[in-house]
Amino acid sequence: MKISARNRFKGKVIDVTKGATTAHVRIDLGSGLIVTSSITNEAVDELGLAVGAEAYAVIKASDVMVAID
């Protein structure tokens, strides 16, 4: 895979919840970090996403917010 985005994190799919048109996919990146993505059901099917599959979380955004506690 070649992609221009620099923020890509390899992990394992831990949950896929399909709705009417959109699915929520949770990817465990390790060290307690979990990313949730909303993608179309069609994309889930095309990518063959299922629990246990390896996948990348690719983050491409023009704005990144930073907060402190």
N, CA, C and O atoms as a printed pandas DataFrame, in Angstrom:
     atom_number atom_name residue_name chain_id  residue_number  x_coord  y_coord  z_coord
0              1         N          MET        A               1    0.846   -1.175    0.000
1              2        CA          MET        A               1    0.000    0.000    0.000
2              3         C          MET        A               1    0.888    1.233    0.000
3              4         O          MET        A               1    1.800    1.351    0.818
4              5         N          LYS        A               2    0.623    2.135   -0.904
5              6        CA          LYS        A               2    1.276    3.436   -0.908
6              7         C          LYS        A               2    0.209    4.496   -0.735
7              8         O          LYS        A               2   -0.822    4.482   -1.407
8              9         N          ILE        A               3    0.476    5.421    0.187
9             10        CA          ILE        A               3   -0.505    6.466    0.476
10            11         C          ILE        A               3    0.246    7.702    0.957
11            12         O          ILE        A               3    1.286    7.582    1.604
12            13         N          SER        A               4   -0.268    8.875    0.651
13            14        CA          SER        A               4    0.426   10.106    1.017
14            15         C          SER        A               4    0.253   10.474    2.485
15            16         O          SER        A               4    1.092   11.183    3.041
16            17         N          ALA        A               5   -0.806   10.013    3.117
17            18        CA          ALA        A               5   -1.057   10.357    4.520
18            19         C          ALA        A               5    0.056    9.798    5.401
19            20         O          ALA        A               5    0.443    8.638    5.259
20            21         N          ARG        A               6    0.555   10.607    6.290
21            22        CA          ARG        A               6    1.639   10.179    7.175
22            23         C          ARG        A               6    1.134    9.608    8.496
23            24         O          ARG        A               6    1.862    8.903    9.194
24            25         N          ASN        A               7   -0.099    9.914    8.829
25            26        CA          ASN        A               7   -0.662    9.445   10.093
26            27         C          ASN        A               7   -1.419    8.147    9.860
27            28         O          ASN        A               7   -2.640    8.149    9.711
28            29         N          ARG        A               8   -0.685    7.036    9.830
29            30        CA          ARG        A               8   -1.301    5.726    9.620
30            31         C          ARG        A               8   -0.804    4.792   10.710
31            32         O          ARG        A               8    0.388    4.728   11.011
32            33         N          PHE        A               9   -1.734    4.086   11.280
33            34        CA          PHE        A               9   -1.444    3.240   12.432
34            35         C          PHE        A               9   -2.004    1.852   12.200
35            36         O          PHE        A               9   -3.197    1.696   11.938
36            37         N          LYS        A              10   -1.156    0.847   12.293
37            38        CA          LYS        A              10   -1.580   -0.533   12.071
38            39         C          LYS        A              10   -2.167   -1.099   13.355
39            40         O          LYS        A              10   -1.639   -0.887   14.447
40            41         N          GLY        A              11   -3.265   -1.819   13.201
41            42        CA          GLY        A              11   -3.897   -2.420   14.358
42            43         C          GLY        A              11   -4.766   -3.595   13.971
43            44         O          GLY        A              11   -4.687   -4.101   12.851
44            45         N          LYS        A              12   -5.597   -4.025   14.906
45            46        CA          LYS        A              12   -6.508   -5.144   14.691
46            47         C          LYS        A              12   -7.938   -4.703   14.916
47            48         O          LYS        A              12   -8.239   -4.005   15.885
48            49         N          VAL        A              13   -8.817   -5.113   14.017
49            50        CA          VAL        A              13  -10.234   -4.790   14.139
50            51         C          VAL        A              13  -10.793   -5.562   15.336
51            52         O          VAL        A              13  -10.658   -6.782   15.426
52            53         N          ILE        A              14  -11.423   -4.820   16.253
53            54        CA          ILE        A              14  -12.002   -5.473   17.434
54            55         C          ILE        A              14  -13.526   -5.424   17.424
55            56         O          ILE        A              14  -14.173   -6.123   18.204
56            57         N          ASP        A              15  -14.103   -4.603   16.547
57            58        CA          ASP        A              15  -15.560   -4.538   16.490
58            59         C          ASP        A              15  -16.001   -3.884   15.189
59            60         O          ASP        A              15  -15.409   -2.896   14.755
60            61         N          VAL        A              16  -17.022   -4.426   14.578
61            62        CA          VAL        A              16  -17.660   -3.827   13.395
62            63         C          VAL        A              16  -19.158   -3.828   13.665
63            64         O          VAL        A              16  -19.772   -4.888   13.788
64            65         N          THR        A              17  -19.744   -2.641   13.758
65            66        CA          THR        A              17  -21.174   -2.516   14.011
66            67         C          THR        A              17  -21.813   -1.807   12.824
67            68         O          THR        A              17  -21.596   -0.615   12.607
68            69         N          LYS        A              18  -22.599   -2.551   12.064
69            70        CA          LYS        A              18  -23.259   -1.970   10.891
70            71         C          LYS        A              18  -24.603   -1.366   11.279
71            72         O          LYS        A              18  -25.357   -1.933   12.070
72            73         N          GLY        A              19  -24.877   -0.213   10.709
73            74        CA          GLY        A              19  -26.177    0.420   10.845
74            75         C          GLY        A              19  -26.908    0.321    9.516
75            76         O          GLY        A              19  -26.622   -0.564    8.709
76            77         N          ALA        A              20  -27.846    1.221    9.289
77            78        CA          ALA        A              20  -28.622    1.202    8.052
78            79         C          ALA        A              20  -27.739    1.439    6.830
79            80         O          ALA        A              20  -27.881    0.756    5.815
80            81         N          THR        A              21  -26.829    2.408    6.927
81            82        CA          THR        A              21  -25.934    2.714    5.803
82            83         C          THR        A              21  -24.472    2.858    6.225
83            84         O          THR        A              21  -23.563    2.723    5.406
84            85         N          THR        A              22  -24.260    3.133    7.505
85            86        CA          THR        A              22  -22.921    3.417    8.016
86            87         C          THR        A              22  -22.521    2.405    9.078
87            88         O          THR        A              22  -23.348    1.944    9.865
88            89         N          ALA        A              23  -21.244    2.073    9.085
89            90        CA          ALA        A              23  -20.715    1.144   10.085
90            91         C          ALA        A              23  -19.707    1.864   10.971
91            92         O          ALA        A              23  -19.038    2.799   10.530
92            93         N          HIS        A              24  -19.601    1.428   12.214
93            94        CA          HIS        A              24  -18.556    1.892   13.118
94            95         C          HIS        A              24  -17.553    0.762   13.248
95            96         O          HIS        A              24  -17.899   -0.358   13.625
96            97         N          VAL        A              25  -16.312    1.070   12.934
97            98        CA          VAL        A              25  -15.235    0.082   12.990
98            99         C          VAL        A              25  -14.257    0.512   14.068
99           100         O          VAL        A              25  -13.733    1.625   14.032
100          101         N          ARG        A              26  -14.011   -0.374   15.031
101          102        CA          ARG        A              26  -13.062   -0.087   16.114
102          103         C          ARG        A              26  -11.784   -0.859   15.852
103          104         O          ARG        A              26  -11.810   -2.066   15.611
104          105         N          ILE        A              27  -10.654   -0.144   15.901
105          106        CA          ILE        A              27   -9.344   -0.746   15.660
106          107         C          ILE        A              27   -8.480   -0.549   16.891
107          108         O          ILE        A              27   -8.291    0.574   17.358
108          109         N          ASP        A              28   -7.957   -1.650   17.412
109          110        CA          ASP        A              28   -7.052   -1.623   18.563
110          111         C          ASP        A              28   -5.644   -1.406   18.042
111          112         O          ASP        A              28   -5.118   -2.240   17.305
112          113         N          LEU        A              29   -5.029   -0.288   18.417
113          114        CA          LEU        A              29   -3.683    0.052   17.974
114          115         C          LEU        A              29   -2.618   -0.453   18.936
115          116         O          LEU        A              29   -1.426   -0.295   18.676
116          117         N          GLY        A              30   -3.030   -1.053   20.035
117          118        CA          GLY        A              30   -2.086   -1.523   21.041
118          119         C          GLY        A              30   -1.905   -0.493   22.137
119          120         O          GLY        A              30   -2.301    0.662   21.980
120          121         N          SER        A              31   -1.317   -0.899   23.232
121          122        CA          SER        A              31   -1.059   -0.021   24.380
122          123         C          SER        A              31   -2.317    0.683   24.871
123          124         O          SER        A              31   -2.243    1.797   25.389
124          125         N          GLY        A              32   -3.473    0.040   24.713
125          126        CA          GLY        A              32   -4.723    0.605   25.199
126          127         C          GLY        A              32   -5.338    1.653   24.293
127          128         O          GLY        A              32   -6.319    2.290   24.675
128          129         N          LEU        A              33   -4.788    1.849   23.103
129          130        CA          LEU        A              33   -5.315    2.853   22.178
130          131         C          LEU        A              33   -6.284    2.220   21.195
131          132         O          LEU        A              33   -5.942    1.259   20.505
132          133         N          ILE        A              34   -7.493    2.760   21.132
133          134        CA          ILE        A              34   -8.518    2.278   20.216
134          135         C          ILE        A              34   -9.040    3.454   19.409
135          136         O          ILE        A              34   -9.367    4.504   19.962
136          137         N          VAL        A              35   -9.116    3.269   18.102
137          138        CA          VAL        A              35   -9.639    4.290   17.197
138          139         C          VAL        A              35  -10.954    3.778   16.633
139          140         O          VAL        A              35  -11.066    2.609   16.264
140          141         N          THR        A              36  -11.946    4.653   16.568
141          142        CA          THR        A              36  -13.234    4.297   15.977
142          143         C          THR        A              36  -13.441    5.131   14.720
143          144         O          THR        A              36  -13.244    6.346   14.726
144          145         N          SER        A              37  -13.841    4.460   13.642
145          146        CA          SER        A              37  -14.086    5.129   12.378
146          147         C          SER        A              37  -15.506    4.845   11.909
147          148         O          SER        A              37  -16.019    3.741   12.092
148          149         N          SER        A              38  -16.135    5.843   11.305
149          150        CA          SER        A              38  -17.444    5.667   10.685
150          151         C          SER        A              38  -17.232    5.602    9.184
151          152         O          SER        A              38  -16.771    6.567    8.574
152          153         N          ILE        A              39  -17.567    4.463    8.586
153          154        CA          ILE        A              39  -17.429    4.280    7.144
154          155         C          ILE        A              39  -18.700    3.612    6.616
155          156         O          ILE        A              39  -19.515    3.111    7.390
156          157         N          THR        A              40  -18.856    3.610    5.316
157          158        CA          THR        A              40  -20.063    3.007    4.756
158          159         C          THR        A              40  -20.044    1.484    4.904
159          160         O          THR        A              40  -18.982    0.868    4.981
160          161         N          ASN        A              41  -21.226    0.899    4.942
161          162        CA          ASN        A              41  -21.329   -0.563    4.964
162          163         C          ASN        A              41  -20.675   -1.152    3.720
163          164         O          ASN        A              41  -20.052   -2.212    3.777
164          165         N          GLU        A              42  -20.825   -0.456    2.598
165          166        CA          GLU        A              42  -20.222   -0.916    1.347
166          167         C          GLU        A              42  -18.701   -0.999    1.474
167          168         O          GLU        A              42  -18.092   -1.952    0.988
168          169         N          ALA        A              43  -18.081   -0.008    2.125
169          170        CA          ALA        A              43  -16.631   -0.018    2.325
170          171         C          ALA        A              43  -16.212   -1.185    3.212
171          172         O          ALA        A              43  -15.192   -1.825    2.956
172          173         N          VAL        A              44  -16.989   -1.466    4.248
173          174        CA          VAL        A              44  -16.701   -2.607    5.130
174          175         C          VAL        A              44  -16.677   -3.891    4.310
175          176         O          VAL        A              44  -15.770   -4.712    4.450
176          177         N          ASP        A              45  -17.679   -4.055    3.459
177          178        CA          ASP        A              45  -17.770   -5.265    2.638
178          179         C          ASP        A              45  -16.630   -5.346    1.625
179          180         O          ASP        A              45  -16.028   -6.405    1.454
180          181         N          GLU        A              46  -16.330   -4.230    0.953
181          182        CA          GLU        A              46  -15.273   -4.217   -0.058
182          183         C          GLU        A              46  -13.903   -4.522    0.545
183          184         O          GLU        A              46  -13.083   -5.199   -0.074
184          185         N          LEU        A              47  -13.659   -4.014    1.765
185          186        CA          LEU        A              47  -12.379   -4.240    2.433
186          187         C          LEU        A              47  -12.328   -5.588    3.142
187          188         O          LEU        A              47  -11.258   -6.040    3.551
188          189         N          GLY        A              48  -13.477   -6.225    3.285
189          190        CA          GLY        A              48  -13.520   -7.505    3.991
190          191         C          GLY        A              48  -13.206   -7.365    5.468
191          192         O          GLY        A              48  -12.586   -8.244    6.066
192          193         N          LEU        A              49  -13.636   -6.253    6.057
193          194        CA          LEU        A              49  -13.335   -6.007    7.471
194          195         C          LEU        A              49  -14.157   -6.920    8.367
195          196         O          LEU        A              49  -15.369   -7.061    8.204
196          197         N          ALA        A              50  -13.468   -7.531    9.312
197          198        CA          ALA        A              50  -14.115   -8.406   10.282
198          199         C          ALA        A              50  -13.262   -8.410   11.535
199          200         O          ALA        A              50  -12.076   -8.084   11.485
200          201         N          VAL        A              51  -13.852   -8.771   12.644
201          202        CA          VAL        A              51  -13.116   -8.850   13.908
202          203         C          VAL        A              51  -11.920   -9.774   13.730
203          204         O          VAL        A              51  -12.039  -10.881   13.204
204          205         N          GLY        A              52  -10.768   -9.294   14.178
205          206        CA          GLY        A              52   -9.532  -10.064   14.088
206          207         C          GLY        A              52   -8.670   -9.712   12.891
207          208         O          GLY        A              52   -7.494  -10.072   12.849
208          209         N          ALA        A              53   -9.241   -9.009   11.911
209          210        CA          ALA        A              53   -8.472   -8.635   10.713
210          211         C          ALA        A              53   -7.491   -7.513   11.046
211          212         O          ALA        A              53   -7.775   -6.653   11.880
212          213         N          GLU        A              54   -6.332   -7.531   10.383
213          214        CA          GLU        A              54   -5.399   -6.425   10.517
214          215         C          GLU        A              54   -5.866   -5.304    9.594
215          216         O          GLU        A              54   -6.334   -5.557    8.483
216          217         N          ALA        A              55   -5.737   -4.069   10.061
217          218        CA          ALA        A              55   -6.160   -2.909    9.284
218          219         C          ALA        A              55   -5.349   -1.699    9.720
219          220         O          ALA        A              55   -4.733   -1.696   10.786
220          221         N          TYR        A              56   -5.358   -0.696    8.895
221          222        CA          TYR        A              56   -4.705    0.564    9.220
222          223         C          TYR        A              56   -5.748    1.624    9.514
223          224         O          TYR        A              56   -6.763    1.717    8.823
224          225         N          ALA        A              57   -5.498    2.420   10.537
225          226        CA          ALA        A              57   -6.269    3.637   10.769
226          227         C          ALA        A              57   -5.454    4.743   10.103
227          228         O          ALA        A              57   -4.329    5.020   10.520
228          229         N          VAL        A              58   -6.006    5.367    9.084
229          230        CA          VAL        A              58   -5.318    6.429    8.351
230          231         C          VAL        A              58   -6.038    7.733    8.663
231          232         O          VAL        A              58   -7.231    7.878    8.394
232          233         N          ILE        A              59   -5.302    8.673    9.230
233          234        CA          ILE        A              59   -5.910    9.925    9.674
234          235         C          ILE        A              59   -5.375   11.056    8.811
235          236         O          ILE        A              59   -4.175   11.332    8.791
236          237         N          LYS        A              60   -6.283   11.701    8.103
237          238        CA          LYS        A              60   -5.926   12.825    7.241
238          239         C          LYS        A              60   -6.906   13.949    7.554
239          240         O          LYS        A              60   -8.092   13.850    7.240
240          241         N          ALA        A              61   -6.420   14.993    8.161
241          242        CA          ALA        A              61   -7.308   16.082    8.557
242          243         C          ALA        A              61   -6.598   17.416    8.394
243          244         O          ALA        A              61   -5.380   17.505    8.551
244          245         N          SER        A              62   -7.352   18.434    8.083
245          246        CA          SER        A              62   -6.768   19.770    7.959
246          247         C          SER        A              62   -6.639   20.437    9.327
247          248         O          SER        A              62   -5.847   21.365    9.490
248          249         N          ASP        A              63   -7.395   19.982   10.291
249          250        CA          ASP        A              63   -7.351   20.544   11.642
250          251         C          ASP        A              63   -7.158   19.427   12.654
251          252         O          ASP        A              63   -7.792   18.375   12.572
252          253         N          VAL        A              64   -6.281   19.673   13.599
253          254        CA          VAL        A              64   -6.092   18.752   14.708
254          255         C          VAL        A              64   -6.221   19.575   15.984
255          256         O          VAL        A              64   -5.496   20.548   16.188
256          257         N          MET        A              65   -7.154   19.170   16.835
257          258        CA          MET        A              65   -7.366   19.884   18.080
258          259         C          MET        A              65   -6.525   19.247   19.177
259          260         O          MET        A              65   -6.357   18.028   19.212
260          261         N          VAL        A              66   -6.008   20.059   20.053
261          262        CA          VAL        A              66   -5.207   19.581   21.182
262          263         C          VAL        A              66   -5.866   20.080   22.456
263          264         O          VAL        A              66   -6.278   21.236   22.548
264          265         N          ALA        A              67   -5.958   19.190   23.438
265          266        CA          ALA        A              67   -6.546   19.566   24.728
266          267         C          ALA        A              67   -5.692   19.000   25.855
267          268         O          ALA        A              67   -4.958   18.029   25.670
268          269         N          ILE        A              68   -5.796   19.611   27.005
269          270        CA          ILE        A              68   -5.125   19.097   28.195
270          271         C          ILE        A              68   -6.173   18.945   29.294
271          272         O          ILE        A              68   -7.226   19.581   29.268
272          273         N          ASP        A              69   -5.867   18.119   30.222
273          274        CA          ASP        A              69   -6.792   17.867   31.326
274          275         C          ASP        A              69   -6.338   18.563   32.569
275          276         O          ASP        A              69   -6.995   18.466   33.606
